[in-house]
Amino acid sequence: MARRPRRGRGRPPAGPERRDSLVAAAFAVIAREGFEGLRMRGVAADAGLDHSTVHHYFASKEELIEAVVADATGRFRSTTPAAGTGAERLRAHLDALATRIVAEPELHIVLRELDLRAKRDAGLLATIQAHERGWRASLTAVADLARREGALNPVITPETAAELIISTVKGASLNAATARDVCAGLAALLTGSGTS
């Protein structure tokens, strides 16, 4: 079994910083050991805290996992530009996601671990779906704008465009070496031109 790296001396301050350190530790454990390696004691050890402290902030492992999902999905809130044409915004979003896949592979390892676990865990599936609902709605709205501007491939509905983006990004995140080409290719299929 791989040894967990220990934090330096001193614990995180009480309050939101301590809670955040526990979420970051859980994220790191999932990235390093997979979902099956996630143990409350190990999270506490990674955060440099006594294991009883975890239960002060999270009543259950499920609550901690929900916090990890919220943290991981929250990192994508700024990836869709607010300005530009629909096609420009879709291309920029796909480019930002490809960049994130390359720059933060651990983020995508954690997200895919959670996706796989959600296939066997209805509660986790509901949590992930709730977080993806906003992404799906945002993508659909931007794709609809591109459709109204005449820039969305006419055989693809805005809803299908959103599903194609979500599915492609999840798949592309499994191979960072090809993520840029895959996302650029999807942009071209959706809007008739590649990323700029």
N, C-alpha and C positions, 0 to 999 in steps of 0.2 A: 504494500500500500504506500502510495506517495506521501511524504511528510508535508504537512502544511507549513508554509513560512510563517514565522511568528512576527507580530507587530513589535515595534520598539517599546521601550518602557513608557509607562503612563497610559491611562485609558482616555478615550474620548470624553469630552465633557458631557454631563447629563443633558437631557432634553433632546431637541431635534438632531443635534450633531451625533449623539450616541445612537439614536434610531437609524440615522443615515449610515453610520459606520456598520451597523448590523446588516442593513440592506446591501451595502457594498461588499461585505464579507460573504453574504449568501450568494451574491452575483459571482464573486470570485470562485467560490466553491463549485458552483454549477459549471462555470467555464473550465475549471481545472479537472473536476472529477465526474462531471455529468450530474444529471438530476438525482440519480440513485446514490450519489455520494453526499447529498445534502443531509446533514445532521445538525440539530440545534446546538449540541456541544461543540461541534467543529466550527460552526459559525461564530459562536461566542469566543472560541480560542483564536480564530482569525482576527476578530475585532479586538482582542486583548481584554476580554471581559469574562466575568464569571458566568457560567451557563444559566444561572437563575435570572440574570439580567435580561436575557432574551425574552423570557416570559413576562417581564414587566412591560415590554414594548409590543410584544406579539403573543396573543393568547394561544396561538397554535402555529404549527408549521405552515398550514394553509394561509394564515394571515401574512406570514413572512413571505411566502411565495407570491401572494397578491401584491405585496409591496415591491417585490423584484419585477413583476410584470409591469406595474405602473412606472417604475423607474426606467426600465428598458424601453418601453413603448413611448414614454415621454420624451426620450431623446430624439424622436423623429418629428416633433411638433413644428419645427422650423424648416422642414425640408421642402415644403411647397411654397414658392414665392407668391406673394399677394398681388403682385402687379404683372402685367404682360398679357399677351393673347393666351387663349387656352392652350394652343400648341406649344408656345414658348414655356408656359408654366409646367405642362406635362414633361417636356424635354428636360427642363431644369430640375424637376423633381426626380426623374430617373437618374440624371447625372449626379445629383446630391446623394441619392441612395447608393449608387455605384461607388462613389467616393467614400461613403461611410463603410461600405462592405470591405473595401481595401484597407481603410485606416483603422477600423475597429473590429477586427475579426472576432474578438471575445464576445462582443455584443451580439453578434449573429449566431455564435455557438450557443449562447444562453437562450436566445429566442427560438432556435430550432429545437433545442432540448425541451423547452417548455411546450412547443407545438407537438412534439412527439408524445410527451407525457399526457397532453390534453386528449389524445386519442383514447386513453384508458382512464381518464379522470374527468367526469362530467362537470365537477365544480371548477376545475382549472380551465376547461373548455369554455365555460360560461364567462369566466374572468377575461380570457383572451378575446373572446368574441365581443365583449363589451368594450374593450380597448380598441379593437379593430373597427368597430362600428363608425367611429369618427373619421378614421383614415378612409374607409370605404366611401362614406358620404362626401368627404372632401374631394376624393378622386373622381367620383361620379359627377360632381358639380363642375369640376374643371374640364372633364371630358365632354360634358354637355355644352359648356361654353365653346370648346373647340369644334363641336358638331355644329352649333349655331353659326359659327364663323366660317364653316365649310372646310375646316382643317382636319377633322377626324375622319379616318378611313370610313367610307359610307357603309361598309358591311359590318361595322362594329358599333354596337350600341354603347352609350356612356357606361351603363352598368357592366357590360362585358369588358370594356376597357379597364374599369376599376379592378375587376377580378383578374384580368390578364396581368396587370401591374403587380398586384399583391402576390399572385402565384409565381410570377417570373422573379420577383425580387427575393422571395423565399428560396426559390431554387438556385438563383445566382449566388446567394449568400453562402452556399455550400462550396463554392469554388471561386475565391477572390481573384484568381488569375484571369478568369474570363468574365468577371462581373461587368466591367466597363463595356466590353463588346456586346454582351447579352442585353444590357440595358439600352445601349445605343441602337441595337437592332430592333428592340421592341418600340423605341421611340419612332424609328423609321416606319415600322409597320403600322403604328397608330396614326401618325401624322404625315407620313410621306417624306420626312427628312430626318436626318440623324441629329445627334446632339451637337451643339456648337461650342 
